[in-house]
Amino acid sequence: MELNSTTPAPAQTSPVSPRQNSKYLIFIFIFVLISTTIAFVIGGFVLAKKYAEKKLTVKISTIISSPTPTPTPSFKKYENVKYGFELLYPAKGITEKENKFKEAECGNAIKETNDGILVDNFFLIRILNWQGTLDDYLVQKGAKNIYDFKKIETSNADEALEVIDLKKGLEVASIGYPPLMYISSLYKNNNMIFLFVHLPHPPNQTDPKGCLNPKDLDPNKFAKYVDQKWDIIQSFKFLKEK
C-alpha cells in the first residue's frame, strides 16, 4: 500500500510596494545627510582648533624671538664737581630764538654766570654763602610767615624746603613784591644756600641754545614735551662723600 507524499508548497513573499520602497530610500537619504553633516561639523571643529593652535604657536614664537628694543634715554645727567651736586634734565626739548621754536637736544646751555648756574633755560641756581640755617634765611627775607613750605627728603642736603605758595588769604597786592618770587626750592649744604629760580618765558637770561622749561610750553603745540614727568626737585641731589 503506497502512501501519497505531498511536498509543501514554497512560501510566497509579498511583493514590496513602490510606496514602501520610497520610504526606505528617504530614510537612507536622511541618515546619510545627517551623518555627513555631523562629520563635516566635527571635521571643521578639528581643523579650526589646529589652526588656532598653530597661530598661537607662531605668535608666541614671534614674541620670544623678537629682540626687546633698547629704550632711548629721556634724560641726561649734569654733575657739578665744584659744588658737589648732580641733577637730571630732559634729553630733548624746545629752544627759542627770535620767537621761532624748534625741537633740539638739551644741555647745550649749561654754564656758570654772574647770577649763578644756568641749566639751559630750565632753572637758574643761585648760590649764596650762609652760615645760619634755612629758617634764619627765611626770617631775614621776611618769607618765613607768609609762605607754606614742604621738606624735601631726597636731596642729601643738610636742609631742603620746597616753596608751595603764599599762605591762604595772602595776596601779592597785600605784601608787595614776594620775597621768594620764582623760587621753587631752597637747599642748605656746607655753609651755602642754593636757590632754584624758575625761569619764566621769556626770561632775561634766555640762551637760544638752551631748552625752555617744559612747564612753560604751549600744551597744544608741544604736548609731548609738556607732559614729561621731569621735576628738578626730585632729580637734584648732593653727592655724598666717598
Residue pairs with C-beta under 8 A, 6 or more apart in sequence:
72 91
73 91
74 90
74 91
74 92
74 228
75 88
75 89
75 90
75 91
75 230
75 235
76 88
76 89
76 90
76 91
76 106
76 107
77 86
77 87
77 88
78 86
78 87
78 88
78 89
78 107
78 110
78 119
79 85
79 86
79 239
80 86
80 117
83 117
83 127
83 192
83 194
84 189
84 190
84 238
84 239
85 194
85 236
85 237
85 238
85 239
86 236
86 237
86 239
87 119
87 232
87 235
87 236
87 237
88 230
88 235
89 106
89 107
89 119
89 120
89 122
89 211
89 230
89 232
89 235
90 106
90 122
90 211
90 214
90 225
90 228
90 230
91 105
91 106
91 107
92 103
92 104
92 105
92 106
92 211
92 225
93 103
93 104
93 106
93 120
93 211
93 212
93 214
93 225
94 101
94 102
94 103
94 104
94 211
94 212
94 217
94 222
94 225
95 101
95 102
95 104
95 208
95 209
95 210
95 211
95 212
96 201
96 202
96 206
96 208
96 212
97 208
101 221
101 222
104 211
106 120
106 210
106 211
107 120
107 211
108 120
108 209
108 210
109 118
109 120
109 121
109 207
109 209
109 210
109 211
110 117
110 118
110 119
110 120
110 210
111 117
111 118
111 207
112 118
113 124
113 205
115 124
115 126
115 205
116 124
116 125
116 126
116 127
116 195
116 197
117 124
117 125
117 127
118 124
118 125
118 205
118 207
118 210
119 125
119 232
120 207
120 209
120 210
120 211
120 212
121 199
121 201
121 203
121 205
121 206
121 207
121 210
121 211
121 212
121 213
122 199
122 210
122 211
122 212
122 213
122 232
123 184
123 196
123 197
123 198
123 199
123 213
123 232
124 196
124 197
124 199
124 205
125 194
125 195
125 196
125 197
126 194
126 195
126 197
127 192
127 193
127 194
127 195
128 192
128 193
128 195
129 191
129 192
130 136
130 137
130 188
130 191
130 192
130 193
131 191
133 159
133 188
134 159
134 160
134 161
134 186
134 188
134 193
135 144
137 186
137 188
137 193
138 144
138 147
138 186
141 179
141 180
142 179
143 178
143 179
143 180
145 167
146 166
146 167
146 170
146 175
146 178
146 179
147 163
147 164
147 165
147 166
147 167
147 180
148 164
148 165
148 166
148 167
149 161
149 162
149 163
149 164
150 161
150 162
150 164
151 160
151 161
151 162
152 160
152 161
152 162
152 185
152 187
152 233
153 160
154 234
154 237
155 187
155 236
155 237
155 238
156 189
156 237
156 238
156 239
156 240
157 187
157 188
157 189
157 194
157 238
158 188
158 189
158 190
159 187
159 188
159 189
160 185
160 186
160 187
160 188
161 185
161 186
162 184
162 185
162 233
163 180
163 183
163 184
163 185
163 186
166 172
166 175
166 178
172 178
182 197
182 198
182 199
182 200
183 195
183 196
183 197
183 198
184 196
184 197
184 198
184 232
184 233
185 195
185 196
185 232
185 233
185 236
186 193
186 194
186 195
186 196
187 193
187 194
187 196
187 236
187 238
188 194
189 238
196 232
196 233
196 236
198 213
198 215
199 205
199 206
199 213
200 216
201 212
201 213
201 216
214 225
214 226
214 228
214 230
215 226
217 225
217 226
218 226
219 226
